[in-house]
């Protein structure tokens, strides 16, 4: 007999309410259970204290006896600080782009980088002073401090 700490659904249609129970893993979801250790009402806002009501002492006692929490209940227990947070599964490579898609993305990035460099060069050329402004024909700026002393 393997014990699980899991959710048993109750409530009306489209208005779920769950009891957190300890049950034999072979029993039906809403069927026979050994002990009720809490409740979960997903219809309440997340900041409400009575959204998850859980007897942590009973939960830890059952875990000590070998009961394993379901994924959802393990998250609730971790949020309450009763157990360590469950490890998240590794991301598979399936949703990642394939080789050809990666090549296309690299080409797009290269084009965008070249366009950005061209825009930066044009802006720098526009902001640079014109060559006539620096011609040697202009007289040197006068020293105003010398005239002020006279």
N, C-alpha and C positions, 0 to 999 in steps of 0.2 A: 504494500500500500504506500503510494507516494502522495504526500500532502502538498497542496498548493494554496497560497494566499491569493485570492483572485476576486474579481467583481462578479456579482450576481445581479442581473438586471431586474428591475421592477418598474413601477410607474405605468402611465398610460401611453397610448400611441403618440409618438412625437413629443413626449414629455418624459424623458428617461430619468430614472433614479436608480442608483446602484448601492448594494450592500457589499461591504468588504468582508469576505468570509474565508474561513479555513475549510477546505473540502478535499475529498479524495479526488485525485486527478482524473479518475475514470467516471465520476458522477457528472450528470448534465450541468450545463452552465447555471441554470436557475433551479436545479434540483436540490437534493439533500446536501446539507453541509454539517460540519462538526460544531463550529462556533462562529458567531458574528462578532467581528472586532471593530467595525466602523461603517461609515456610509460616505457616499460621494454623490453630490448633486451637481451635474454639469450645467444645469440651467441657471445657476446663481453666478454672479460676476466673480472674477478671479480674486478680487480683493476681500471678499466676504470670508469670515473665519469659519462659518458653518458649511462652506462648500465641501471641504474634506474634514470629516470627523473620524479620528482614528485613535484607538487605544494602543499607544506605543508599547506599553509594558507587555500586553498580551501578544502583540505582533513580534516583539523580540523574543518572548518565551517560545512561540511557535517556530520561529526561525532557529532557535536553539535546539528544538526537537527535530529539526530536519525539514521543515516546510519551506518550499521555495516560492518566492513571490512572482507573480506574472510581471510582464514588462511594465505595464501601467502602474501596478501597485508598487513595484520597485521604485519607480520615479516618485510616487507619492511618499514612500518611506524615506527616500533620499532627501526630498524637500523638507521633510520633518526632522531630518538629522538622525534617523534611527539606523540607517545603513549607509555605506559608501555609494556614491552615484554609480549606476551601471555603466559599463563600458559601451561606447557607441560602436556599431559595426563599421568596419573599414569600407570606404567608398569603392565601389567596383569601377573598372575601367570602361564599362559599357557606355555611360553617358558622355564620355570624352570624345572629341572629334577624331575622325580617322586621318590617315596620312595625307590624302588629297586635300581635305578640308583645312588641315594645318598649313599646307603649302599656300592655299588661297589666302588664308588669314595673314601669313607672313608677307605675301606680296602686297596686300592691302596696307599693312603696317608700314612697309617700305615706301609705298607711294605717299602715304600720309606724312611720313617723316620727311621725305624729299619736298613735299609741298610746304610743310612748316618751315623748313630751312630756306626755301625760296622767298617766303613771305618775310622771314626775319632779315634776309639779305636786302630785300627791297625797302624795308623800314629803316634799316641801318644806312642805306644809301640816301634815303630821303632826309634823314636827320643829320648827315654829315655836312659840314659847311662847304659852300661852293668854292672852287679854286680861285675865283676872282676876289673873294673876301679876304684871302690871305696873300694878295699880290704885294710885291715889295714896293710898289709905287706909293702906297699909303704912308703918310708920315708916321713916325713913332709916336706913341701917346705921350702927351706932355706930362711932366712931373708937376702935379698940382701942389705938392707940399713945398717945393722950392719957391713958387710964386706967392704962396701964402706967407712966407717968412719975410718977403721984401716989403 
